[in-house]
Amino acid sequence: MEVNLIDLIEEYKGDEDKCREYLERYRWPDGKRCPRCGSDKTSRAMKNGHNYNCDKCHYQFTVTAGTIFHDTHLPLWKWFLAVYLMTESKKGMSANQIKRSLKISYKTAWYLCHRIREAMNEVHKEKLDGTVEVDETYVGGKYDIRRKRAPYGKQPVIGLLQRGGQFEAKTIPTKGARVLVGIVKDRVNETATVMTDEAPAYKKLDKTFNHEVIKHKIDEWARGNVYTNGVENAWSLFKRSIVGSYHQVSAKHLDSYLQEFEWRFNGRKNEHLFRDTLTRLLNTPQMEFKELVAKSA
């Protein structure tokens, strides 16, 4: 069932029991299991409560135990609203806006948003196939007007889009041939047709793939079925989200924002994106603030 903001607020605002019931339905669709030993022999710790006992290892747990919700002091209904706002806002939503919308501190909002982004990370991805568009770009920083050449302070990133399929993006150390070609070989099946612009770094793809090149330098943007407009449109949307929502993103946090954008972009036609995101949160291990900061440093 598609979720909208009004129904979400009316259904769950201030009702932690309903929130926990919702989470239990998706964490344990086949019945409750102990998160420590996996046993399905459980019982309620208290009548009408949401604490459970494992009858095998005697571990006491709730639906949030061991998940990214673990030990949260934020009401679950505010988690629900944050997930909805981040998944349904086409250009994303900044921690400052989440702070204002949920009436919480900036630190809490920042921590909340990054934990949700962590859950959006697709760790095990199938290789892309069919027709795959590849394009690299720079994000952030400024151009050196004096030298009129390569940008400085900008982070290079690469994007891969399977037509009719998934989009992937990540930061890269350089735009050199070894890096770009290595990523394409790692993430794309050899049976695929790879489409790029005429950057010399992509030349070595000819040895492995059916490689088609579109020549932007001569104002060629499409030649029949040969174009990279799809991946370029994805980059355009991501950059607009930085300008319009986040305003600026540091290089050390950029991969987290790319994860969020990937998840939202790939799920743009999924009417159950809110539910699927909450399910991912239930299957993501807890992360303390110091771990998140250390990971991003």
Buried (B, 14 or more C-beta within 10 A) or exposed (E): EEBEEEEBBEBBBEBEEBBBEBBBEBBBEEEBBBBBEEBEEBEEEEEEEBEBBBEBEEBEBBBBBBBBBBEBEBBBBBBBBBBBBBBBBEBBBBBBBBBEBBEBEEEBBBBBBBBBBBBBBEEEEEEBBEBBBBBBBBBBEEBEEEEEEEBEEBBBBBBBBBBEBBBBBBBBEEBEBEBBBEBBBEBBBEEBBBBBBEBEBBBBBEEBBEBBBBEEEEEBEEEEEBBBBBBBEBBEBBBEBBEEBBEEBEBEBBBBBBBBBBBBBBBEEBEEBBBBBBBBBBEBEBBEEEEBEEBEE
